[in-house]
């Protein structure tokens, strides 16, 4: 067998959270690899901007925490694109960096509703199309904040841990129908979301760089490229995997900064 560079030519993809950050970058990468792309988000202004950047791609205003909107969006995207082969769940929220004893339940629940419930609802809506056609690739967004315990992240961390479990469970359930379900687990990525935390002093980039073996934040493109790989035929025998795109964060087990060793 001769290996060739992978292509997504002819594939139809829906990317949630496509108005900014990792979602917007991923949509562009999928398009550049030949896929037809639709994007969904609650940010209508951002949708219009990204649609123009992607060549007037179909856009859908969608609150992923709303079950009906997820069902309508997946069906409408499939109709607009002429099918649905790829679904990327990039819509998500970060939580306040706040002690558990001080945390209010309403914002805690909102994180769960968008990150976990939203991911499940788009997965299920996409699978209603993919399972009958016996093919499809779904890629979710987990986090390095999922597998371990991080103080003061008691809503975001559990939501991402649950996405890891959900990804594995759906991969097992839908594999017999030719539908692969994987996730990427970003470390700290230079997105507008993270920049917002930096701006209010919640994230110290120097400290993060010292803790990361590669010594820097990642870029949205580096995450998007990993997503594109998992959505491609090059990953045709990969399902139920969490691919950490983290500069070595998860690998490091030492005490203190990497640079102290």
C-alpha positions in Angstrom: 0.0 0.0 0.0 1.3 3.4 -1.0 0.6 6.2 1.6 -0.6 9.5 0.2 -1.3 12.8 2.0 -4.8 12.6 3.5 -7.7 14.6 2.0 -11.2 15.4 3.1 -12.4 16.0 -0.4 -16.1 15.4 -0.8 -16.7 15.2 3.0 -19.4 17.3 4.7 -18.7 18.7 8.1 -20.5 20.5 10.8 -18.4 22.4 13.4 -20.1 23.8 16.5 -18.4 26.8 18.2 -17.4 27.7 14.7 -17.5 31.5 15.2 -14.2 31.8 17.0 -11.2 30.0 18.5 -10.5 26.4 17.9 -13.9 25.9 16.1 -13.3 28.6 13.6 -9.7 27.5 12.9 -10.8 23.9 12.6 -13.5 24.8 10.1 -10.9 26.5 8.0 -8.6 23.5 8.1 -11.3 21.1 7.1 -12.2 23.4 4.2 -8.6 23.6 3.1 -8.4 19.8 3.1 -11.4 19.7 0.7 -14.4 19.3 3.0 -17.6 21.3 2.6 -18.2 23.0 6.0 -21.1 24.4 8.0 -20.6 26.2 11.2 -22.9 26.7 14.2 -22.7 29.0 17.2 -24.7 31.3 19.4 -22.5 34.3 18.3 -24.3 35.5 15.2 -21.9 38.3 14.5 -19.0 35.9 14.6 -20.8 33.4 12.4 -21.2 36.0 9.7 -17.5 37.0 9.9 -16.4 33.3 9.7 -18.8 32.4 7.0 -17.3 35.2 4.8 -13.8 34.0 5.6 -14.8 30.4 4.6 -16.4 31.5 1.4 -20.0 32.0 2.5 -20.4 28.6 4.1 -23.8 27.7 5.7 -24.2 29.0 9.2 -26.7 28.1 12.0 -27.4 29.9 15.2 -27.5 27.1 17.7 -27.4 27.0 21.5 -26.1 23.4 22.0 -27.6 23.2 25.4 -31.0 23.2 23.7 -32.0 19.7 22.5 -34.4 20.9 19.7 -31.9 23.4 18.3 -29.2 20.6 18.1 -31.6 18.3 16.2 -32.7 21.1 13.8 -29.1 22.2 13.2 -27.7 18.8 12.4 -30.6 18.1 9.9 -30.3 21.6 8.3 -26.5 21.3 8.0 -27.0 17.9 6.2 -29.5 19.4 3.9 -27.4 22.4 3.1 -24.2 20.3 2.5 -25.8 17.3 0.9 -25.0 15.0 3.7 -23.0 14.8 7.0 -19.8 12.9 7.4 -18.0 14.8 10.1 -19.2 16.5 13.3 -16.9 18.5 15.5 -18.1 19.6 19.0 -16.1 22.7 19.7 -18.8 24.7 21.4 -17.9 25.2 25.1 -17.6 27.5 28.1 -14.9 28.0 30.7 -15.8 28.4 34.4 -14.8 30.8 37.0 -11.6 29.9 38.8 -13.4 29.7 42.1 -13.3 27.6 45.3 -16.0 24.9 45.4 -17.4 26.2 48.7 -18.0 29.6 47.1 -19.4 28.4 43.8 -23.0 29.1 42.7 -25.0 26.3 41.2 -26.5 28.3 38.3 -23.2 29.0 36.5 -22.0 25.5 37.4 -25.1 24.0 35.7 -24.6 26.2 32.7 -21.1 24.8 32.1 -22.5 21.3 32.3 -25.4 22.1 30.0 -23.1 23.6 27.3 -20.0 21.4 27.5 -21.5 18.0 28.4 -25.1 18.1 27.4 -24.3 20.1 24.3 -21.7 17.7 23.2 -24.0 14.7 23.7 -26.9 16.3 21.9 -24.8 17.2 18.8 -23.2 13.7 18.9 -26.7 12.1 19.0 -28.2 14.4 16.3 -25.2 13.7 14.0 -25.4 10.0 14.7 -29.1 9.9 13.6 -27.7 10.7 10.2 -24.4 8.8 10.3 -25.7 5.5 11.7 -28.1 4.8 8.9 -25.5 5.6 6.3 -23.0 3.3 8.1 -20.2 5.9 8.2 -19.1 9.1 10.0 -16.5 10.6 12.3 -17.3 12.7 15.4 -14.6 14.6 17.2 -15.2 16.0 20.7 -13.2 18.5 22.7 -12.0 17.3 26.0 -9.1 18.9 28.0 -6.1 18.2 30.1 -8.4 19.4 32.9 -10.5 16.3 32.5 -8.4 13.3 33.7 -6.9 14.9 36.8 -8.2 16.9 39.7 -7.6 20.7 39.5 -8.6 22.9 42.5 -11.1 25.7 41.8 -12.2 24.2 38.4 -15.0 22.1 39.8 -17.4 22.6 36.9 -15.2 22.8 33.8 -13.0 19.8 34.9 -15.9 17.5 35.6 -17.6 18.5 32.3 -14.5 17.6 30.4 -14.0 14.4 32.3 -17.5 13.4 31.4 -16.8 14.1 27.7 -13.9 11.7 27.9 -16.2 9.0 29.2 -18.9 9.9 26.8 -16.6 9.7 23.8 -15.5 6.2 24.8 -19.0 5.0 25.4 -20.4 6.3 22.1 -17.4 4.9 20.2 -18.3 1.5 21.6 -22.0 1.9 20.9 -21.8 3.2 17.3 -18.7 1.4 16.1 -20.6 -1.5 14.6 -22.4 1.1 12.4 -19.1 2.5 11.0 -19.2 5.7 13.1 -16.0 6.6 14.8 -16.0 8.9 17.9 -12.8 10.4 19.2 -11.8 13.5 21.2 -8.8 15.9 21.4 -7.6 17.0 24.8 -6.1 20.5 24.4 -3.7 21.9 26.9 -3.5 25.6 27.2 -4.1 27.0 23.8 -3.8 30.7 22.7 -7.5 31.2 22.0 -9.7 34.3 22.8 -11.1 32.3 25.7 -7.7 31.7 27.3 -6.7 35.3 26.5 -9.7 36.5 28.5 -8.3 34.6 31.5 -4.9 36.0 30.9 -6.3 39.5 30.8 -8.0 39.3 34.2 -5.0 37.7 35.8 -6.4 34.2 36.1 -3.7 32.6 33.9 0.0 33.1 34.2 1.6 32.3 30.8 5.1 32.2 32.2 4.1 29.7 34.8 2.3 27.6 32.2 5.3 27.7 29.8 7.6 26.5 32.6 5.2 23.6 33.4 4.9 22.5 29.7 7.7 20.3 28.2 7.5 22.2 24.9 7.7 25.4 26.8 4.8 27.4 25.1 1.1 27.6 24.6 -0.4 25.7 21.7 -2.2 27.3 18.8 -5.7 26.7 17.6 -4.2 25.4 14.3 -2.3 22.7 16.1 -5.6 21.5 17.7 -7.5 21.8 14.4 -4.9 19.7 12.6 -5.3 16.9 15.2 -9.1 17.1 14.7 -8.7 16.9 11.0 -6.5 13.8 11.3 -9.1 12.1 13.5 -11.8 12.9 11.1 -9.9 11.6 8.1 -9.4 8.1 6.7 -5.9 8.2 8.1 -7.6 7.5 11.4 -9.9 4.9 10.0 -9.1 2.3 12.7 -9.0 4.8 15.6 -12.1 5.2 17.8 -12.6 5.9 21.4 -9.3 7.7 21.7 -8.5 10.9 23.5 -5.6 12.6 21.7 -4.0 15.1 24.0 -2.6 18.2 22.1 -0.8 19.7 25.1 2.9 20.2 24.4 3.6 17.2 26.7 1.6 18.5 29.7 0.0 15.1 30.4 3.3 13.3 30.1 5.1 15.4 32.7 5.0 13.9 36.2 7.8 15.7 38.0 7.7 18.1 40.9 7.8 21.7 40.1 8.6 23.2 36.7 9.9 21.2 33.8 12.9 23.5 33.6 14.1 22.7 37.1 15.1 19.2 36.0 
